[in-house]
Amino acid sequence: MFSNIVNQNIMEAKIVFITGASSGIGEGCARKFAKEGWNLILNARTVSKLEELKAAIRPTTILISVMYANNEIGTIQPIKEIGEIAHEHGILFHTDAVQAFGQVPINVDECHVDMLSASGHKLNGPKGIGFLYIRKGVKIRSFVHGGAQERKRRAGTENVPGIIGLGTAVERAVRTMKERTSKEIELRDHLIERVLAEIPYCRLNGHRTDRLPNNVNFSFQFIEGESLLIMLDMKGICGSSGSACTSGSLDPSHVLLAIGLPHEIAHGSLRLTLSEETTKEEIDYVVDCLKEIVAQLRSMSPLYEDFVKKQK
């Protein structure tokens, strides 16, 4: 979709849209295409490496797209600073705010955001409905042709029940945000503190404080995430080892690999999401179950056995 977000004089130029442009193959491709004079559309998770990449980008770069907050590890990116960089260089700035919208205050003017996308199902709204905010004056080509719906951007009959449901969910999320997120942050921090203090050889993934109010992500050494999830499920606890988009995959999270975790540690990851209905008693129950399960899985791990022997 974003490959269509170009002005008329660039449409005929060479344009490349690159995802994962902050590291690895994506960064290498970006540098290669930039050197050859292509127009680049960059999508990345981390900003520090995007800063390094900036020196290799030609003035013809037309779009920067960054997640407002990561869906797996919860880290909130410095969107305002990125927006300022984009604005200074005359580059359009899009943020994927699906995880953050309704969880943190967002001011598109302060952050120089030209486009912002969000989804209803993250707000307790209907599935299959979302929106794309487009700043006035930003021109995009039609996504679907054939009708005048959505200002001729996307033809077809609108999902009216979904739109109404999304609007109601947004209204409620904004109205309850301060009280709801304050509670979630208190519970989140309690969960983080107990797990890090009471379960050895584990780490918190993502920023300690600049993270979504309702997200925690841990990695436990010497265990396999799939086994952890199964045993948690038997205790009535729902979690994941990555994103919902990759729930059928047994591979370690690409996000955790991108932040530098080795495969064996990334495999032992656990993501838990809180809500306004979560109680402190439930958090304590989760931690108590985690302690028991992690200890049980490690007792069956030859890697952990070898590690313990080497520590003696």
Secondary structure as UniProt FT lines:
FT   HELIX           2..4
FT   TURN            8..12
FT   STRAND          15..19
FT   TURN            21..22
FT   HELIX           24..35
FT   TURN            36..37
FT   STRAND          39..44
FT   HELIX           47..54
FT   TURN            55..56
FT   TURN            59..60
FT   STRAND          63..67
FT   TURN            71..73
FT   STRAND          75..76
FT   HELIX           79..88
FT   TURN            89..90
FT   STRAND          92..96
FT   TURN            98..100
FT   TURN            102..103
FT   TURN            108..112
FT   STRAND          115..119
FT   HELIX           120..123
FT   TURN            127..128
FT   STRAND          130..134
FT   TURN            136..137
FT   HELIX           149..152
FT   HELIX           160..198
FT   STRAND          202..204
FT   TURN            213..214
FT   STRAND          215..220
FT   TURN            221..222
FT   HELIX           225..234
FT   TURN            235..236
FT   HELIX           244..246
FT   TURN            247..248
FT   HELIX           254..258
FT   TURN            259..260
FT   HELIX           263..266
FT   TURN            267..268
FT   STRAND          269..273
FT   TURN            276..277
FT   HELIX           280..299
FT   HELIX           302..311
//
